[in-house]
């Protein structure tokens, strides 16, 4: 998995990398906001943010 990550990282442009970092930071913000209140609504928010982040990164990388 680490080799795959390194290969992907080597092939991305600076703009793509910025988009990936932004998606990750957005996901982390949602997790941080919900960590003290892990009810069903928080779980749904985290799941939604995770899916959105994965979709964004996939779109950026063209996969």
N, C-alpha and C positions, 0 to 999 in steps of 0.2 A: 504494500500500500504506500509506503514511503517513497519507493521508486516511482510509482505512478504520480504521486504528488509533485515530485521533483521534475518529472517529465512535463507535466501540465504547466508548472510554474515557469519552466524554461521556455515554453512556447507562447506565453501570453504577453500582450503588449502592456505598457504602463497604464493605459486607459482601462483595459480589461481588469488589471490587477486592482486599480482604484475602485472599480465597480464591485469586485469580489469583496474587498475590504469593507466597503460601505454596506453591502448586504449582510456581512457578518456582524458589523457593529449594530445594525438595526435589529438583528436577531438577538444579540446580546442585551440590547436595551430592553426588549420585551421580556426576556428571561429575568433580568435584574428587577424590573418593575413588578413581576408576578411572583418572585421567589418566596416572599413572605406570606403569600395568600394562594396556596396551591389547591384551590378548589376546581370544580369542573370548568368554570369560565376561564381560569388561568391556564388550565391544561389545553383548552381549545385555542386560546390566544397564542400559546407557545407552539402548538402544533401548526397553526396557521402561519405564524412567522417563520417556522422552520421550512414549511413547504414553499413559501414565497421566496425564502433565501435560496433554497435548492433550485427552484425554477429560474431565478435571476442568474445564479452562477452558471447553470446549464445553458441559458440563453447567451450569456457572455462568451462562454467557451464554444458555443455552437454544437452542443450535444443534446 
